[in-house]
Amino acid sequence: MPKLIVANWKMNGSLSMAHDYAWALTRSLEAKPSPHTIVVCPPIAYISFVVGRLVGTGIAVGAQDCSAHKKGAHTGEISCDMLHDIGCTYVLVGHSECRQAHQE
C-alpha cells in the first residue's frame, strides 16, 4: 500500500535553502522514483516559490497550518481557499507545540 511521506520544515530555512532542497529532492526522485506520495510543507513565506519549483514533478506541496475561518478579519491567518489558490494540496493541523504554546 502506498504511503504518504510528509516533510514538515517547521520554522526553518531560507529562500536559498528552499531552492536547494527542491532541486535536490527532484533530482533524487528522478534517479529513484518513489511509489509513495511525497509532500513538502515549507514555511508559508516559501510556499509559492516551492510550488513553482516542484510543478510537474509529482511532489505535492502543503501548508503547515490553516485558519478555521473561510475569510474575514483574522490577521496573520490563511484560509484553505487561499492555500489552494497558491498550489497547496495538503495542510498539517493539530500541532502539539501549538496546543502547548497557544492552548489550541
C-alpha positions in Angstrom: 0.0 0.0 0.0 1.4 3.4 -0.9 2.4 5.7 2.0 2.1 9.4 2.5 5.6 10.9 3.3 5.5 14.4 4.6 8.4 16.7 5.2 7.5 19.5 7.6 10.2 22.2 7.7 8.7 23.9 10.8 10.1 27.5 11.0 13.4 26.7 9.5 15.3 27.5 6.3 15.6 30.3 3.9 14.7 31.0 0.2 18.1 29.7 -0.8 17.6 26.5 1.3 14.1 26.1 -0.3 15.7 26.3 -3.7 18.4 23.8 -2.9 16.0 21.4 -1.2 13.5 21.4 -4.1 16.3 20.8 -6.6 17.9 18.0 -4.6 14.6 16.3 -4.0 13.5 16.4 -7.6 16.9 15.0 -8.7 16.8 12.3 -6.1 13.3 11.2 -7.2 14.3 11.3 -10.9 17.1 8.9 -10.1 14.9 6.6 -7.9 11.2 7.2 -8.2 9.1 6.5 -5.2 5.8 4.6 -5.2 4.7 6.8 -2.3 3.0 10.2 -2.2 5.7 12.8 -1.3 4.6 16.1 0.3 6.8 19.0 1.4 5.5 21.6 3.9 7.7 24.7 3.9 7.1 27.8 5.9 4.3 29.9 4.5 6.8 32.5 3.2 8.3 30.0 0.8 5.2 28.1 -0.4 4.7 29.9 -3.7 8.3 29.6 -4.5 8.4 25.8 -3.7 5.2 25.2 -5.7 6.8 26.9 -8.7 9.9 24.7 -8.4 8.0 21.5 -8.0 5.3 21.9 -10.6 5.1 18.9 -12.8 7.4 16.7 -10.6 4.6 14.8 -8.8 5.8 16.2 -5.5 3.0 17.9 -3.6 3.2 21.0 -1.5 1.4 21.5 1.7 1.0 24.2 4.3 1.9 23.9 8.0 -1.4 25.2 9.2 -4.6 26.9 8.1 -7.4 29.0 9.6 -10.7 27.6 10.7 -12.2 30.7 9.1 -13.0 30.9 5.4 -12.4 34.7 5.3 -12.6 37.8 7.4 -10.6 40.0 9.8 -8.2 37.3 11.0 -4.8 38.9 10.8 -1.9 36.6 10.2 -4.1 33.6 9.3 -4.6 32.0 5.9 -7.6 30.2 4.7 -7.8 26.8 2.9 -9.1 28.6 -0.2 -6.0 30.9 -0.2 -3.7 27.9 0.2 -5.4 26.1 -2.7 -5.0 29.2 -4.8 -1.3 29.1 -4.4 -1.0 25.4 -5.2 -1.2 23.7 -1.8 -2.9 20.3 -1.8 -2.2 19.3 1.8 -2.3 21.0 5.2 -0.9 19.9 8.5 -3.1 20.7 11.5 -3.2 19.8 15.2 0.4 20.5 16.1 1.5 19.6 19.6 3.6 22.7 20.0 0.6 24.9 19.1 -1.6 23.1 21.7 1.1 23.7 24.3 2.2 27.2 23.4 -1.1 28.7 22.3 -3.6 26.4 24.1 -5.1 25.4 20.8 
